Amino acid sequence: MQYNRRKFIKTLVVTAGAVMTSNLMGCNDSDDEVDVEALSTGPSTILGSQFFPQSVVSGDPKPDSVILWTRVEDGVDVDIALTLQVSLDESFSQLVVEEAFTTLAVADNCLKVRVTELNAGQHYYYRFVYQKDGMNYLSKNGRTKTAPSLDSDTKVKFAYVSCQDYIGRYYNTYLSVLDNDDLDFVVHLGDYIYETTGDPLFQESTNDRSITFNDSENVLTIGVGDKTTQAANSLDNYRQLYKEYRSDELLQKVHERFPMIAIWDDHEFSDDSWTDRATYLDGAADEQQTQRKKNSEMAYFEYMPIDHQQPHTQGELASGEIAIDDSHLYPNTRIYRDFHFGQHLHLAMTDFRTNRPDHILPEDAFPAAVELDQATLSGFLLATGMVQAQVDGVVAQMSPYINIDDAMFSPYKAAFLEVFTGLYTQEILARVAMDETQAFTQGRARAVAAVQGNLATSYLNQVLTQAKASLPNEHVIQQLPALPEQGVEQGLAFYTLGKTSLFNYLGSRYFVIKDTYDLYAGYKEYVAQLQGSSVQGGFDDQQTAWLGQTFATSTSTWKVLASSVSFSPLMFDFSSSRADSNIVPLEFVLGSELIPADLKQRFYLEADQWDGFPQYKANFVDNVMSQYGVISIGGDVHSAYITEHKANEVTGLKSFNFTTSSVSSGTFGSFLKNGMNTILGQLGDIPPEVEQLPLFFDTLVKTATRRDDISDELVFSRMAEHGVVIVEVGANEMLVDFHNIPDFVDGVETAKQNYYQSAADYFAKVRLYQFKVVDGQLVRLT
């Protein structure tokens, strides 16, 4: 579907003022909560929730304005007229807005209104009225709140949440949000929807929580054969996800009670995405999907209470109609923006996905390919100031390699061309729907491109051994001895970084070897900087500069950066140089031969978040966040963390990161357990003692930051719990409360149980962790 201006939802601007007499209905003088059916107009006015299936939403509160949203549905694809009422009281006896609007069928009958000239720091109540056949059908009542004035010396309380997969799961953690009725607003850090409806890696449908796309002809089918799953692709697909997700009664109640300030992460478009590119196929095929990206953004702007125009403007917004057009969509997208709440809170919302570069390690990188030969590696290390003895020590830990194009290795080149043609063909057929002839052609081209130049012999020897085990004795490959691993030059190959598969997120986006990854990322950035570009940074130059200026000039007591992904360092350290955990059974396993030698290293657990850009992250944390004492809040990783960053040497201030776990999505602990078993399974049988390592995941990630070369300390970790976070800031301190629940209780997966009608049972399982930041120090309270 191609877009033009008339096909877009309009955000309408109305001005608040006293409404002397309602044109729709009378008012009730009672101060008590009013039953809609008891309004003085009698039976002509009734609750019409069936016409407002996603209820009502508010968002982006400013001291004098707020965004209000609803969607009307009446079974016909036509424009529908609605009336918005905004009142100072819940009985709607003090109306300040009563305006008629027309919802457009081409915008899925969504209506988004910016109400201006409101009073600061005040609750307002709102509803929408649909008139049909002489009846007034009312939406549910919504309550919103404007931000306090800039000079207000008032405390501010808010919740922040992330990652709410709907498929087979429930939003029980929102009970903790609703239990704090005095919240000023809720921040959503992304993954409000998930674009897939049955991804076998993490989704399992149930009768009550499943989605089948109505626009089945235009869905994106991922995988082949009986291992296919579907992802949103068309505008209708993405719209349907928002409609289905927002049918959840707890999510509706959260929206009805509190304004929301939202940003997206990846799943609003595509898992682990960057710019307009998906990553489902791990490099087996091109996944640039520009129109799909635009569809996802269009649905987001239609359904989320974000003031989509504000980030594109400077100063006050003019009144009148504004439309979403191509100037607001990719590649022009801008959702990063900031909010002031009185004297004590300045909140900057960021965008990690839209302009970020590709992941440092390509998912289709050939493991044997040597990226830095010995001469290049040595030269780079010397240029960084490393002395020759240290350089020699680093090189000695790299992968041995040979030039496969040397005449003496011609039999090996022919053999590996044959082997990798078969392997690539097999891997392509497992991921992309195509005939065998086409897959063979692509596989051969991949093999020709891969089997050339400097290649790591340690990896090639493993492949050679496996090939000999599967080929007949008379095959020519059986006559080839192992390639030399001693007495040859050593360099940095993708295998040295942890890459062991032709197409895989393991060894590229997840579970990469930290020390060689940092080295390679630094080299790539060094080369890019020489060429006037960058390969690191979830924030592009414009957003980075904006953040620096925003915090440098802020006078608020607390400066908070909201990032969809976490600034906490997430590592496992299985090396002999690891810090002692002081847990005897764990140290015994880590120091024994039960852990394969290839795993006795440091690993980044996830390179799709800030750890994937190590040099940019370190610079940004020190020169922006710590320099100005910025607190960051994060999500995405389905686990809870607190990190204390190193103090800035100039200002003496430091930054802290508080990362919330998921509302409902499967925990990172469960994902890591499966990933570790996959890696260990490739190396042989998994000993029972090693199978117990997931019990120590929290200890492992904390201990990994206690080495001298790590400047950030992870002081709190809960990798197997869901949760939300409640924050209160005032003149002297910031209070941070984690409301978490284990992913399993008595063998039952809590996110797959519905506690909506049994809140007491849910709260009995909640674990409360309380912290505060005061005078630049982190204090644990419970």
Salt bridges, closest charged atoms under 4 A:
ASP60 OD1 - ARG337 NH2 3.10
GLU73 OE1 - ARG71 NH1 2.77
ASP74 OD2 - LYS132 NZ 3.03
ASP108 OD2 - ARG71 NE 3.63
ASP108 OD2 - LYS243 NZ 3.10
ASP153 OD1 - HIS344 NE2 2.60
ASP181 OD2 - ARG143 NH1 3.28
ASP181 OD2 - ARG257 NH2 3.34
ASP182 OD1 - LYS157 NZ 2.99
ASP184 OD1 - LYS145 NZ 2.56
GLU195 OE1 - HIS267 ND1 2.80
GLU204 OE1 - LYS752 NZ 3.44
ASP248 OD1 - ARG209 NH1 2.92
GLU256 OE2 - LYS140 NZ 3.86
ASP265 OD1 - ARG353 NE 3.03
ASP266 OD2 - ARG353 NH2 3.90
ASP271 OD1 - HIS267 NE2 3.39
ASP272 OD2 - ARG509 NE 2.74
ASP282 OD1 - ARG509 NH1 2.97
ASP286 OD1 - ARG277 NH1 3.27
GLU297 OE2 - LYS293 NZ 3.44
GLU302 OE2 - ARG239 NH2 2.63
ASP307 OD2 - ARG114 NE 2.71
ASP325 OD2 - ARG5 NH1 2.77
ASP325 OD1 - HIS328 ND1 3.56
ASP326 OD1 - LYS294 NZ 3.60
ASP338 OD2 - HIS346 NE2 2.80
ASP358 OD1 - HIS359 ND1 3.47
GLU363 OE2 - HIS359 ND1 3.73
GLU363 OE2 - ARG509 NH1 2.88
ASP364 OD2 - ARG446 NH1 2.94
ASP405 OD1 - LYS413 NZ 2.43
GLU418 OE2 - HIS475 NE2 3.06
GLU427 OE1 - ARG431 NH1 2.46
ASP515 OD1 - ARG602 NH2 2.58
ASP518 OD2 - LYS514 NZ 2.46
ASP573 OD2 - ARG707 NH1 2.90
GLU587 OE1 - ARG578 NE 3.09
ASP608 OD2 - ARG353 NH2 2.76
ASP608 OD1 - ARG356 NH1 3.58
ASP608 OD1 - HIS359 NE2 2.66
ASP611 OD1 - LYS617 NZ 2.80
GLU644 OE2 - LYS654 NZ 2.52
ASP709 OD2 - ARG602 NH2 2.71
ASP712 OD1 - HIS645 ND1 3.06
GLU721 OE2 - ARG767 NH1 2.69
GLU733 OE1 - LYS772 NZ 3.61
GLU749 OE2 - ARG169 NH2 3.08
GLU749 OE1 - LYS752 NZ 3.48
